[in-house]
Amino acid sequence: MPNQENKKMVHFNITLPEELLSEMKEHPEVNWSRVAAKAFERHLWAEKMLRELEEPSITDEEAARRVIKTRKKLLAEKV
């Protein structure tokens, strides 16, 4: 997934339930914009991966290889 640094940033408004915003305000140390951007990025990336796995030409073996590779990448990022 791409890095957010050195990219032109834009403002984007979202609507949240009041209860969620209230809980978020209890954690001012968190950069909520960064959390949201990462969540959007991960969702789009996952959708892309699913579309690739749904291609009729992909074999089960290739699909399994991609899933394993993706899982390893995700686990490595959590460290």
Long-range contacts (C-beta under 8 A, 24 or more apart in sequence): 1-41, 1-42, 1-45, 2-41, 4-34, 4-37, 4-38
